[in-house]
Amino acid sequence: MSNTTTRLDVERLSEVLEMEREAPREFQPLPFHYVEIAKLLLDNAREDFENNYMVQSLLEDIKDVRWDKVEKGLKNLSGRTHAVKLKNISAMEVNRMRTFTVRALQSFFKHDNDDMMKQTPTDSDSQSTPSSSDRLPRRTLRPR
């Protein structure tokens, strides 16, 4: 990775922000933990940065543009989506979308499998029999 990729100054961050805006379907290559690293540096060595408020503002703008791309991409998912390739996303973006993605996949699975829907206990069933409400019935496996 070159030094120009990891510089934390107004000029480089402005370039990254512009490239993020110009490429709505691509993420610019940044260090995987760029948000966390920048926060640590700005919290502990703020005086070492020229225009530290501008650096912080540009970082927020970059995060916002990138998250907007993630949201638009997630809106395009459908039942026919089998895989998603996300190149150059950061740890912060992975963690922000993890909960949504897990819930969406659970919902796709639940609604896609009619046998599971028929076997899922109703509220009245769960009150009358002591069973774990977070455990779904097992589905039968196909023979090989």
Helices and strands as residue ranges (DSSP letters): H 3-6, H 10-22, H 34-44, G 46-48, H 52-75, H 91-112, H 114-119, H 123-128
